[in-house]
Amino acid sequence: MPIATISSRRLYQQVADQLLTLIDSGEFAVGTRLPTERELAVKLGVSRPTVREALIALEVHGRVRIRVGSGIYVLPKASVAALPTPVTQTIGTFAVLDARALIEGAIAEQAAVKATAADIAALDAILAAVDPTFGSIPNMLALDRQFHVTVAETLDNDAIMYVVGELFDQRMTPYFAQLASYFENRVTWRTAWDEHRAVRDAIAAGDGLGARNAMCNHLARSKQRFTLAFTPIAEQAHPLTAPERSLTPRQLVAGPSL
Protein backbone atom coordinates (compact mmCIF):
# COMPACT_ATOMS: atom_id res chain seq x y z
CA MET A 1 0.00 0.00 0.00
CA PRO A 2 1.50 3.39 -0.98
CA ILE A 3 2.02 5.94 1.75
CA ALA A 4 -0.42 8.83 1.39
CA THR A 5 0.76 12.38 1.76
CA ILE A 6 -0.42 14.00 4.97
CA SER A 7 -1.38 17.64 4.58
CA SER A 8 -1.92 20.10 7.39
CA ARG A 9 -4.82 22.30 6.34
CA ARG A 10 -5.48 25.57 8.09
CA LEU A 11 -8.85 26.07 9.70
CA TYR A 12 -9.95 28.93 7.46
CA GLN A 13 -9.15 26.71 4.46
CA GLN A 14 -11.47 24.04 5.82
CA VAL A 15 -14.19 26.64 6.33
CA ALA A 16 -13.75 28.00 2.80
CA ASP A 17 -14.00 24.50 1.34
CA GLN A 18 -17.04 23.71 3.50
CA LEU A 19 -18.82 26.83 2.25
CA LEU A 20 -17.76 26.12 -1.32
CA THR A 21 -19.23 22.62 -1.07
CA LEU A 22 -22.52 24.06 0.18
CA ILE A 23 -22.56 26.61 -2.64
CA ASP A 24 -21.86 23.98 -5.29
CA SER A 25 -24.51 21.66 -3.84
CA GLY A 26 -27.17 24.40 -4.02
CA GLU A 27 -27.58 24.98 -0.29
CA PHE A 28 -26.58 28.57 -1.02
CA ALA A 29 -28.09 29.45 -4.40
CA VAL A 30 -26.45 31.84 -6.84
CA GLY A 31 -27.60 35.39 -6.17
CA THR A 32 -28.63 34.78 -2.56
CA ARG A 33 -26.96 36.21 0.50
CA LEU A 34 -24.93 34.07 2.85
CA PRO A 35 -25.71 34.10 6.58
CA THR A 36 -23.86 36.80 8.50
CA GLU A 37 -20.31 36.32 9.70
CA ARG A 38 -21.61 35.90 13.26
CA GLU A 39 -24.13 33.24 12.24
CA LEU A 40 -21.57 31.29 10.27
CA ALA A 41 -19.09 31.42 13.14
CA VAL A 42 -21.68 30.01 15.55
CA LYS A 43 -22.81 27.24 13.20
CA LEU A 44 -19.28 26.26 12.26
CA GLY A 45 -17.93 26.48 15.79
CA VAL A 46 -15.03 28.70 14.77
CA SER A 47 -13.99 32.30 15.40
CA ARG A 48 -15.33 35.18 13.35
CA PRO A 49 -11.83 36.08 12.05
CA THR A 50 -11.57 32.52 10.69
CA VAL A 51 -14.89 32.94 8.88
CA ARG A 52 -13.75 36.34 7.62
CA GLU A 53 -10.60 34.87 6.10
CA ALA A 54 -12.61 32.09 4.47
CA LEU A 55 -15.02 34.60 2.92
CA ILE A 56 -12.15 36.72 1.61
CA ALA A 57 -10.62 33.62 0.02
CA LEU A 58 -13.92 32.86 -1.68
CA GLU A 59 -14.24 36.45 -2.88
CA VAL A 60 -10.72 36.49 -4.32
CA HIS A 61 -11.62 33.40 -6.32
CA GLY A 62 -14.89 34.83 -7.54
CA ARG A 63 -17.35 32.63 -5.66
CA VAL A 64 -18.87 35.40 -3.52
CA ARG A 65 -19.17 39.17 -3.77
CA ILE A 66 -18.98 41.37 -0.67
CA ARG A 67 -21.21 44.42 -1.06
CA VAL A 68 -20.77 47.20 1.45
CA GLY A 69 -23.96 47.85 3.38
CA SER A 70 -25.77 44.89 1.85
CA GLY A 71 -24.17 41.52 2.51
CA ILE A 72 -22.25 38.68 0.90
CA TYR A 73 -23.71 37.24 -2.29
CA VAL A 74 -23.08 33.95 -4.07
CA LEU A 75 -21.71 34.24 -7.62
CA PRO A 76 -22.07 31.72 -10.43
CA LYS A 77 -19.37 29.10 -10.80
CA ALA A 78 -18.62 30.16 -14.36
CA SER A 79 -16.96 33.31 -13.02
CA VAL A 80 -13.98 31.28 -11.77
CA ALA A 81 -13.42 29.03 -14.78
CA ALA A 82 -10.07 30.62 -15.60
CA LEU A 83 -8.62 30.60 -12.08
CA PRO A 84 -5.31 28.70 -12.07
CA THR A 85 -5.05 28.06 -8.34
CA PRO A 86 -7.20 26.44 -5.66
CA VAL A 87 -9.30 28.56 -3.32
CA THR A 88 -7.12 27.85 -0.30
CA GLN A 89 -3.37 28.19 -0.57
CA THR A 90 -1.84 30.68 1.86
CA ILE A 91 -1.27 31.50 5.53
CA GLY A 92 -4.16 33.33 7.14
CA THR A 93 -3.94 37.10 7.49
CA PHE A 94 -4.54 37.14 11.23
CA ALA A 95 -2.10 34.31 11.88
CA VAL A 96 0.58 36.36 10.12
CA LEU A 97 -0.15 39.46 12.21
CA ASP A 98 -0.10 37.44 15.45
CA ALA A 99 3.22 35.87 14.51
CA ARG A 100 4.68 39.24 13.59
CA ALA A 101 3.65 40.74 16.94
CA LEU A 102 5.33 37.91 18.83
CA ILE A 103 8.54 37.96 16.79
CA GLU A 104 8.90 41.65 16.02
CA GLY A 105 8.02 42.66 19.57
CA ALA A 106 11.04 40.71 20.82
CA ILE A 107 13.18 42.15 18.04
CA ALA A 108 12.19 45.73 18.92
CA GLU A 109 13.09 45.10 22.55
CA GLN A 110 16.58 43.98 21.54
CA ALA A 111 16.87 46.82 19.05
CA ALA A 112 16.46 49.31 21.90
CA VAL A 113 19.59 47.83 23.46
CA LYS A 114 21.71 47.49 20.32
CA ALA A 115 20.64 50.35 18.04
CA THR A 116 23.37 52.78 17.06
CA ALA A 117 23.02 56.41 16.03
CA ALA A 118 23.23 55.24 12.42
CA ASP A 119 20.36 52.79 12.99
CA ILE A 120 18.16 55.56 14.41
CA ALA A 121 19.09 57.81 11.49
CA ALA A 122 18.02 55.05 9.08
CA LEU A 123 14.62 54.79 10.79
CA ASP A 124 14.26 58.57 10.73
CA ALA A 125 14.96 58.62 6.98
CA ILE A 126 12.19 56.11 6.37
CA LEU A 127 9.73 58.07 8.52
CA ALA A 128 10.65 61.28 6.70
CA ALA A 129 10.09 59.65 3.30
CA VAL A 130 6.39 59.12 4.01
CA ASP A 131 5.05 62.59 3.26
CA PRO A 132 6.18 62.84 -0.39
CA THR A 133 4.67 59.44 -1.23
CA PHE A 134 1.70 59.45 1.12
CA GLY A 135 -1.39 58.05 -0.53
CA SER A 136 0.43 55.77 -2.97
CA ILE A 137 -0.27 52.23 -1.75
CA PRO A 138 2.74 50.60 -3.48
CA ASN A 139 5.08 53.24 -2.06
CA MET A 140 3.56 53.04 1.40
CA LEU A 141 3.88 49.26 1.40
CA ALA A 142 7.52 49.51 0.36
CA LEU A 143 8.27 52.00 3.14
CA ASP A 144 6.30 49.92 5.62
CA ARG A 145 8.39 46.85 4.80
CA GLN A 146 11.58 48.88 4.89
CA PHE A 147 10.77 50.19 8.37
CA HIS A 148 10.18 46.74 9.86
CA VAL A 149 13.24 45.20 8.19
CA THR A 150 15.40 48.15 9.32
CA VAL A 151 14.37 47.57 12.93
CA ALA A 152 15.45 43.95 12.50
CA GLU A 153 18.74 45.03 10.91
CA THR A 154 19.83 46.61 14.19
CA LEU A 155 20.40 43.08 15.53
CA ASP A 156 22.89 42.36 12.71
CA ASN A 157 21.48 38.87 12.15
CA ASP A 158 20.69 37.79 8.60
CA ALA A 159 18.30 35.05 9.72
CA ILE A 160 16.21 37.49 11.72
CA MET A 161 16.07 39.96 8.83
CA TYR A 162 15.01 37.14 6.51
CA VAL A 163 12.19 36.02 8.81
CA VAL A 164 10.86 39.57 9.22
CA GLY A 165 10.96 40.15 5.46
CA GLU A 166 9.27 36.84 4.67
CA LEU A 167 6.49 37.43 7.19
CA PHE A 168 5.86 40.92 5.87
CA ASP A 169 5.72 39.59 2.31
CA GLN A 170 2.77 37.40 3.29
CA ARG A 171 0.67 40.52 2.92
CA MET A 172 1.56 40.65 -0.77
CA THR A 173 -0.98 37.91 -1.48
CA PRO A 174 -4.35 38.43 -3.19
CA TYR A 175 -6.11 37.49 0.07
CA PHE A 176 -4.35 40.14 2.14
CA ALA A 177 -4.80 42.72 -0.62
CA GLN A 178 -8.51 42.02 -0.89
CA LEU A 179 -9.01 42.40 2.86
CA ALA A 180 -6.91 45.58 2.89
CA SER A 181 -9.02 47.08 0.12
CA TYR A 182 -11.89 47.43 2.57
CA PHE A 183 -10.08 49.57 5.10
CA GLU A 184 -6.79 51.06 3.87
CA ASN A 185 -6.96 54.78 3.28
CA ARG A 186 -5.02 57.92 4.11
CA VAL A 187 -6.32 57.95 7.69
CA THR A 188 -5.37 54.37 8.48
CA TRP A 189 -1.95 54.75 6.89
CA ARG A 190 -1.32 57.93 8.88
CA THR A 191 -2.33 56.12 12.07
CA ALA A 192 0.01 53.22 11.26
CA TRP A 193 2.84 55.64 10.64
CA ASP A 194 2.28 57.33 14.00
CA GLU A 195 2.58 53.85 15.54
CA HIS A 196 5.87 53.37 13.67
CA ARG A 197 7.13 56.62 15.15
CA ALA A 198 6.29 55.37 18.66
CA VAL A 199 8.41 52.27 17.98
CA ARG A 200 11.28 54.44 16.74
CA ASP A 201 11.09 56.76 19.77
CA ALA A 202 11.22 53.87 22.25
CA ILE A 203 14.20 52.32 20.45
CA ALA A 204 16.00 55.67 20.35
CA ALA A 205 15.38 56.11 24.08
CA GLY A 206 16.86 52.70 24.85
CA ASP A 207 13.51 51.61 26.32
CA GLY A 208 13.37 47.89 25.59
CA LEU A 209 10.01 47.19 27.18
CA GLY A 210 8.54 50.32 25.64
CA ALA A 211 9.80 49.29 22.20
CA ARG A 212 8.32 45.80 22.57
CA ASN A 213 4.99 47.23 23.68
CA ALA A 214 4.95 49.82 20.90
CA MET A 215 5.61 47.19 18.23
CA CYS A 216 3.06 44.76 19.65
CA ASN A 217 0.52 47.58 19.92
CA HIS A 218 1.15 48.58 16.30
CA LEU A 219 0.58 45.06 14.96
CA ALA A 220 -2.38 44.41 17.28
CA ARG A 221 -4.02 47.62 16.08
CA SER A 222 -3.27 46.66 12.50
CA LYS A 223 -5.12 43.40 13.10
CA GLN A 224 -7.96 45.34 14.71
CA ARG A 225 -8.22 47.62 11.69
CA PHE A 226 -8.63 44.61 9.42
CA THR A 227 -11.26 43.20 11.77
CA LEU A 228 -13.27 46.38 12.17
CA ALA A 229 -13.22 47.03 8.44
CA PHE A 230 -14.72 43.69 7.48
CA THR A 231 -17.23 43.14 10.28
CA PRO A 232 -19.77 45.81 9.22
CA ILE A 233 -19.73 44.39 5.69
CA ALA A 234 -20.19 40.77 6.67
CA GLU A 235 -22.71 41.37 9.42
CA GLN A 236 -25.48 43.27 7.69
CA ALA A 237 -28.76 42.06 9.13
CA HIS A 238 -30.92 40.44 6.51
CA PRO A 239 -33.78 37.93 6.32
CA LEU A 240 -32.56 34.39 5.77
CA THR A 241 -33.22 32.99 2.34
CA ALA A 242 -34.96 29.65 1.96
CA PRO A 243 -31.73 27.65 1.61
CA GLU A 244 -30.34 29.39 4.69
CA ARG A 245 -33.41 28.59 6.79
CA SER A 246 -33.16 24.93 5.98
CA LEU A 247 -29.45 24.76 6.80
CA THR A 248 -28.86 22.90 10.05
CA PRO A 249 -25.80 22.99 12.35
CA ARG A 250 -25.13 19.41 11.25
CA GLN A 251 -24.71 20.63 7.67
CA LEU A 252 -22.30 23.36 8.73
CA VAL A 253 -19.42 21.59 10.42
CA ALA A 254 -15.86 22.71 9.76
CA GLY A 255 -13.78 19.84 8.49
CA PRO A 256 -11.96 18.45 5.49
CA SER A 257 -13.43 19.33 2.12
CA LEU A 258 -15.97 16.88 0.77
KOLNU-715226 format. One line per 10 residues: number of its first residue (from 1); their letters; for each residue x, z, y of C-alpha. Coordinates in Angstrom, 1 decimal, padded with zeros to 4 digits. Each point is the difference from the previous one (the first is absolute). Layout:
// KOLNU-715226
NUM> a> X,Z,Y ~ ...
//
This chain:
// KOLNU-715226
1> mpiatissrr> 000.0,000.0,000.0 ~ 001.5,-001.0,003.4 ~ 000.5,002.8,002.5 ~ -002.4,-000.4,002.9 ~ 001.2,000.4,003.6 ~ -001.2,003.2,001.6 ~ -001.0,-000.4,003.6 ~ -000.5,002.8,002.5 ~ -002.9,-001.1,002.2 ~ -000.7,001.8,003.3
11> lyqqvadqll> -003.3,001.6,000.5 ~ -001.2,-002.2,002.8 ~ 000.8,-003.0,-002.2 ~ -002.3,001.3,-002.7 ~ -002.7,000.5,002.6 ~ 000.5,-003.5,001.4 ~ -000.3,-001.5,-003.5 ~ -003.0,002.2,-000.8 ~ -001.8,-001.2,003.1 ~ 001.0,-003.6,-000.7
21> tlidsgefav> -001.4,000.2,-003.5 ~ -003.3,001.3,001.5 ~ -000.1,-002.8,002.5 ~ 000.7,-002.7,-002.6 ~ -002.6,001.5,-002.3 ~ -002.7,-000.2,002.7 ~ -000.4,003.7,000.6 ~ 001.0,-000.7,003.6 ~ -001.5,-003.4,000.8 ~ 001.7,-002.4,002.4
31> gtrlpterel> -001.2,000.6,003.6 ~ -001.0,003.6,-000.6 ~ 001.6,003.1,001.4 ~ 002.1,002.3,-002.1 ~ -000.8,003.8,000.0 ~ 001.8,001.9,002.7 ~ 003.6,001.2,-000.5 ~ -001.3,003.6,-000.4 ~ -002.5,-001.1,-002.7 ~ 002.5,-001.9,-001.9
41> avklgvsrpt> 002.5,002.8,000.1 ~ -002.6,002.4,-001.4 ~ -001.1,-002.3,-002.8 ~ 003.5,-000.9,-000.9 ~ 001.4,003.5,000.2 ~ 002.9,-001.0,002.2 ~ 001.0,000.6,003.6 ~ -001.3,-002.0,002.9 ~ 003.5,-001.3,000.9 ~ 000.2,-001.4,-003.6
51> vrealialev> -003.3,-001.8,000.4 ~ 001.1,-001.3,003.4 ~ 003.2,-001.5,-001.4 ~ -002.0,-001.6,-002.8 ~ -002.4,-001.6,002.5 ~ 002.9,-001.3,002.1 ~ 001.5,-001.6,-003.1 ~ -003.3,-001.7,-000.7 ~ -000.3,-001.2,003.5 ~ 003.5,-001.4,000.1
61> hgrvrirvgs> -000.9,-002.0,-003.1 ~ -003.3,-001.2,001.4 ~ -002.5,001.8,-002.2 ~ -001.5,002.2,002.8 ~ -000.3,-000.3,003.8 ~ 000.2,003.1,002.2 ~ -002.2,-000.4,003.0 ~ 000.4,002.5,002.8 ~ -003.2,002.0,000.6 ~ -001.8,-001.6,-002.9
71> giyvlpkasv> 001.6,000.7,-003.4 ~ 001.9,-001.6,-002.8 ~ -001.4,-003.2,-001.5 ~ 000.6,-001.8,-003.3 ~ 001.4,-003.5,000.3 ~ -000.4,-002.8,-002.5 ~ 002.7,-000.4,-002.6 ~ 000.8,-003.6,001.1 ~ 001.6,001.4,003.1 ~ 003.0,001.2,-002.0
81> aalptpvtqt> 000.6,-003.0,-002.3 ~ 003.3,-000.8,001.6 ~ 001.5,003.5,000.0 ~ 003.3,000.0,-001.9 ~ 000.3,003.8,-000.6 ~ -002.2,002.6,-001.7 ~ -002.1,002.4,002.2 ~ 002.2,003.0,-000.7 ~ 003.7,-000.3,000.3 ~ 001.6,002.5,002.5
91> igtfavldar> 000.5,003.6,000.8 ~ -002.9,001.6,001.8 ~ 000.3,000.4,003.8 ~ -000.6,003.7,000.0 ~ 002.4,000.7,-002.8 ~ 002.7,-001.8,002.1 ~ -000.7,002.1,003.1 ~ 000.0,003.3,-002.1 ~ 003.3,-001.0,-001.5 ~ 001.5,-000.9,003.3
101> aliegaiaeq> -001.1,003.3,001.5 ~ 001.7,001.9,-002.8 ~ 003.2,-002.0,000.1 ~ 000.4,-000.8,003.7 ~ -000.9,003.6,001.0 ~ 003.0,001.2,-002.0 ~ 002.2,-002.8,001.5 ~ -001.0,000.9,003.5 ~ 000.9,003.7,-000.6 ~ 003.5,-001.1,-001.1
111> aavkataadi> 000.3,-002.4,002.8 ~ -000.4,002.8,002.5 ~ 003.1,001.6,-001.5 ~ 002.1,-003.2,-000.3 ~ -001.1,-002.3,002.8 ~ 002.8,-000.9,002.5 ~ -000.4,-001.1,003.6 ~ 000.2,-003.6,-001.2 ~ -002.8,000.6,-002.4 ~ -002.2,001.4,002.8
121> aaldailaav> 000.9,-002.9,002.2 ~ -001.1,-002.4,-002.7 ~ -003.4,001.7,-000.3 ~ -000.3,-000.1,003.8 ~ 000.7,-003.7,000.0 ~ -002.8,-000.6,-002.5 ~ -002.5,002.1,002.0 ~ 001.0,-001.8,003.2 ~ -000.6,-003.4,-001.7 ~ -003.7,000.7,-000.5
131> dptfgsipnm> -001.4,-000.7,003.5 ~ 001.2,-003.7,000.2 ~ -001.5,-000.8,-003.4 ~ -003.0,002.3,000.1 ~ -003.1,-001.6,-001.5 ~ 001.8,-002.5,-002.2 ~ -000.7,001.3,-003.6 ~ 003.0,-001.8,-001.6 ~ 002.4,001.4,002.6 ~ -001.5,003.5,-000.2
141> laldrqfhvt> 000.3,000.0,-003.7 ~ 003.6,-001.0,000.2 ~ 000.8,002.7,002.5 ~ -002.0,002.5,-002.1 ~ 002.1,-000.8,-003.0 ~ 003.2,000.1,002.0 ~ -000.8,003.5,001.3 ~ -000.6,001.5,-003.5 ~ 003.0,-001.7,-001.5 ~ 002.2,001.1,002.9
151> vaetldndai> -001.0,003.6,-000.5 ~ 001.0,-000.4,-003.7 ~ 003.3,-001.6,001.1 ~ 001.1,003.3,001.6 ~ 000.6,001.3,-003.5 ~ 002.5,-002.8,-000.7 ~ -001.4,-000.6,-003.5 ~ -000.8,-003.5,-001.1 ~ -002.4,001.1,-002.8 ~ -002.1,002.0,002.5
161> myvvgelfdq> -000.1,-002.9,002.5 ~ -001.1,-002.3,-002.9 ~ -002.8,002.3,-001.1 ~ -001.3,000.4,003.6 ~ 000.1,-003.7,000.6 ~ -001.7,-000.8,-003.4 ~ -002.8,002.5,000.6 ~ -000.6,-001.3,003.5 ~ -000.2,-003.6,-001.3 ~ -002.9,001.0,-002.2
171> rmtpyfaqla> -002.1,-000.4,003.1 ~ 000.9,-003.7,000.2 ~ -002.6,-000.7,-002.8 ~ -003.3,-001.7,000.5 ~ -001.8,003.3,-000.9 ~ 001.7,002.0,002.6 ~ -000.4,-002.7,002.6 ~ -003.7,-000.3,-000.7 ~ -000.5,003.8,000.4 ~ 002.1,000.0,003.2
181> syfenrvtwr> -002.1,-002.8,001.5 ~ -002.9,002.5,000.3 ~ 001.8,002.5,002.2 ~ 003.3,-001.2,001.5 ~ -000.2,-000.6,003.7 ~ 002.0,000.8,003.1 ~ -001.3,003.6,000.1 ~ 000.9,000.8,-003.6 ~ 003.5,-001.6,000.3 ~ 000.6,002.0,003.2
191> tawdehravr> -001.0,003.2,-001.8 ~ 002.3,-000.8,-002.9 ~ 002.8,-000.7,002.4 ~ -000.5,003.4,001.7 ~ 000.3,001.5,-003.4 ~ 003.3,-001.8,-000.5 ~ 001.2,001.5,003.2 ~ -000.8,003.5,-001.2 ~ 002.1,-000.7,-003.1 ~ 002.9,-001.3,002.1
201> daiaagdglg> -000.2,003.1,002.4 ~ 000.1,002.5,-002.9 ~ 003.0,-001.9,-001.6 ~ 001.8,000.0,003.4 ~ -000.6,003.7,000.4 ~ 001.5,000.7,-003.4 ~ -003.4,001.5,-001.1 ~ -000.1,-000.7,-003.7 ~ -003.4,001.6,-000.7 ~ -001.5,-001.6,003.1
211> arnamcnhla> 001.3,-003.4,-001.0 ~ -001.5,000.4,-003.5 ~ -003.3,001.1,001.4 ~ 000.0,-002.8,002.6 ~ 000.6,-002.7,-002.6 ~ -002.5,001.5,-002.4 ~ -002.6,000.2,002.8 ~ 000.7,-003.6,001.0 ~ -000.6,-001.3,-003.5 ~ -003.0,002.3,-000.7
221> rskqrftlaf> -001.6,-001.2,003.2 ~ 000.7,-003.6,-000.9 ~ -001.8,000.6,-003.3 ~ -002.9,001.6,001.9 ~ -000.2,-003.0,002.3 ~ -000.4,-002.3,-003.0 ~ -002.7,002.4,-001.4 ~ -002.0,000.4,003.2 ~ 000.1,-003.8,000.6 ~ -001.5,-000.9,-003.3
231> tpiaeqahpl> -002.5,002.8,-000.6 ~ -002.6,-001.1,002.7 ~ 000.1,-003.5,-001.4 ~ -000.5,001.0,-003.6 ~ -002.5,002.7,000.6 ~ -002.8,-001.7,001.9 ~ -003.3,001.4,-001.2 ~ -002.1,-002.6,-001.7 ~ -002.9,-000.2,-002.5 ~ 001.2,-000.5,-003.5
241> tapersltpr> -000.6,-003.5,-001.4 ~ -001.8,-000.3,-003.3 ~ 003.3,-000.4,-002.0 ~ 001.4,003.1,001.7 ~ -003.1,002.1,-000.8 ~ 000.2,-000.8,-003.7 ~ 003.7,000.8,-000.1 ~ 000.6,003.3,-001.9 ~ 003.1,002.2,000.1 ~ 000.7,-001.0,-003.6
251> qlvagpsl> 000.4,-003.6,001.2 ~ 002.4,001.0,002.8 ~ 002.9,001.7,-001.8 ~ 003.5,-000.6,001.1 ~ 002.1,-001.3,-002.9 ~ 001.8,-003.0,-001.4 ~ -001.4,-003.4,000.9 ~ -002.6,-001.3,-002.4
//
